[in-house]
Amino acid sequence: MEHADLDATIDRLVEHMPLDELMLQRLKKRRLALRDRISRLEIALDPKEPA
């Protein structure tokens, strides 16, 4: 949910002028960190190797 919220916030920021580049960069970095965290959790829950 937080990832979707960040997507929506980033989309709204891009539409408005003047663009706050620093805030946009921070939000994108946070979104990427969340995406990485989600990927790690998915891998931990579904390992590819047999136990």
Secondary structure, 3 states (H helix, E strand, C coil): CHHHHHHHHHHHHHHCCCCCHHHHHHHHHHHHHHHHHHHHHHHHHCCCCCC
